[in-house]
Amino acid sequence: MSLFARLAEKSWETRSSPEIAPETDRPPAAKVVLILYFGVAAVLFGLVTSAYLMRMGMPGMAHGPMVVWRPLPEPPLLWINTGILMLASLAWERARIVGSHRRLVERGLAAGMFGLLFLAGQLLLWRQLMAAGHGLRGDPAAAFFYLITALHGLHVLGGLWFWGRAMFALRGEGNALLRFQLTATYWHFLLLVWLMMLALFVAT
C-alpha cells in the first residue's frame, strides 16, 4: 500500500470485508500522522527557540551588538499552570490504561477539564504580566513569551479538539480506545514541550 493511501486510511473504522485480514505488523494510519505532526511541531518550536536565543543576545548566537533584554518575572501562576498541565497529562495516562467504561468517561472528563483550566490560567498569566508593565512593545522578552505561549496554546486547543473527538467516540462512533491512546500521547507531547519552554524561560 502506498504512503498516501496509508495516511488516508481511517484506522478507527471497522473493516467491512471479512476476507481481508487486518495487518498487525504496521501501526494505524492515525499513529503515523501523529508522529509526522510531532516532527513538524518540534521543528517549529526549535526555530522559535533559536530566534529567542539570538534576540536575547546569548554569546555565540547573537548577530550585531548586544540588545537590551529585560528578563520576565516568574509569577506563582506560571508554576500553578505547569502543575495543572501535569495533572492533565496524568489524567490522560490514567484514562488510557483504564479498562472500565465508566472510569474512562470520568477520567476523560477530568483530563479535558484540566486542559481547559490550563488554557484559562495562561490567559490570566498574560493579563498579570501586561498589568505589571510587560507589554508587546519595547519588551522583547515579553513579546517572545507571548509568542511561544500562544503557539503552545494553539496546540492545546488542538488537544481539546482531540479530547472532544475521543469523548464522542465513547458513544459508539469509531475506535474509542485508539482515540484515547493517541490523545494521551498528544497531551504528553504538549507537557514535554511546555517543560522545555519553561526551562528556557527560567534559565534566561
N, C-alpha and C positions, 0 to 999 in steps of 0.2 A: 504494500500500500504506500502511495506517495506521501510526502510530508504534508502537503496541502490537504489531502483527503484525510490524513490522520488528525490534523488540527480541527477540521470541520466536523469530525465525529462527535456526537453527543453521547459521552460515555455514561451519563447518568440514566439514559433511557434503556429499557429492556429490549434486547434483540428480538425482532418479530419472527425470524426464521429459525426454527429449531434445528435445521440442517447445518447451520453454521456454528461451529463450536467456538466459544469465547477464547480469545487469545490471552494466556496467562503469563507470557514471557515479556510483556511490554506494558508500560504504565498507561493509564487512561489519558485521553487527549487533554482533559482539563488539567492534569498534573503537568503535562508538557507545556501548556500555555502558561501556567503559574510559574514554572521555572524560567521561562523566557521573560516573563514580566519582572521577576526578581532581578534578572540580569540587567534589564533596561533601567529599572529603578535604582539599582546600585550604581550604575554609570552616572545617572542624573545627580544623585546625591554626592557622588565623588567629584563631579565637576563643580558643584556649588561649594563644596568644602575647599577645593583648590582655590576658587575665586575668593573665598572668605580669608584664607591664609595670605594670599597675595595682597588683598586690600588692607589687611591688618598690618602688613609690613614685617612679617616674620623673616629673619635673616635667611638669605639664600633663595627666597621666593618672591621678594618684593622687586618691583621694577621702578626705578627712579627714587626720589627722596622718601624718607620715612613719612608716613601720613599720620595725621592726628587720630588717635584711636582711644576712645573713652570706654573702658570695659563696663559691661552691664552689671547691675547688682544681681544677686541671687535671692529673690523673694521666696518666702516659705511655700508659696503656691506652686512654684516650679517643682519642688520636691514632692508636694502633695499630688500634683498631676502625674508625676512619674510613678508614684505608688499606685495611683488609680489605673494607669495603663498596665502595670504589672499584674494587678488584680484581674483586669480584663483578659490578659494572656493566660493567667492561671485558670480562670473560669472556662476559657475555651479549651484548655487542655483537659480539664475535668469533664467537660461536655463531650469531648472527642472520644474518651475512653469509657464512658459510662454505657451500661447496657440497657437500663430501664428507660422506656419511652417517656414516662412522667418526669424522671430526673433530667433527661435530655432536654425536655422543654424548659424546666426550671433553670437549669444551668445555662442554657442558650439565652434565655431572657436576661439572666444576671450578667452574662458576658456583654450582651448588647447594651444594657443599662450602664455598665462601666465605660463602654466606648463613648456613649453619649455624654456621660459625666466628664470624661477626659476632654472631649471637644469643647464643652461649655467652660471647663476650667482653663483651657488655653485662651479662649476669648476673654475671660476675666483677667488672665495674666497680661494680655495685651493692654487692656484698659488700665491696669495698675502701672505698667511701665510708661504708658503715654502720660498718665496723670503725674508721674514722677519726673517728667521732662524728657523722656527718651522717645522723641518723635522720629519720623522718617527723614526729616531734613536736618542736615548738619550733624548727624549721629550715625556713622557708618556701621558701628557695631549693632545698634538697634535695628537699622534697616536690614542687615543680613539676618538678624534673629527673626524678624517678621517674615522675611522671605523663606527661610528654611522651615520655620514652624508652619507657614502657610502651605508649603509643598507637602509637608508631613500631614497636615490637616486634611488636604485633599485626598491623600491616600487613606486616611482614617475614614473619610466619607465613603470611599470605595469599600472599605472593610464593613461599614454599616450596611451598604447595599448588599454585599455578600451575606451578611447576617440575616437580612430580611429574606433573601432567597433561600437560605438554609432553613429558617423557621417555616417558611411557606411549604418547603418540601416535606415537612413533618405531616402535612395534611394529605400526603399521598402523591404529590407531584414530583417525580424523579427519585433519584437515589439520595435520600436524606443523609445517610451515613457518610457517603463520599463528600457531599457538600460540607458537612460539619468538619470532616478531616481537613479538607482544603482550606476552609475558612479559618480553622485553628492555626494552620501553618502560616496563613497570611498575617494573622494577628501577632504571631511570634516574630515574624519578619518586621512588622511595624514596631514592636518593642525593641528589637535589636537595633534598628536604625535610630530610634529615639535615644537609646542609651549611648550610641556612638556620637550623636549630635550633642547630647548633654555633656559628655566628656569633653568635646571640643569647646563648648561654651565655658565650662568650668576651668579648663586648662588655659584659656586665653583671656 
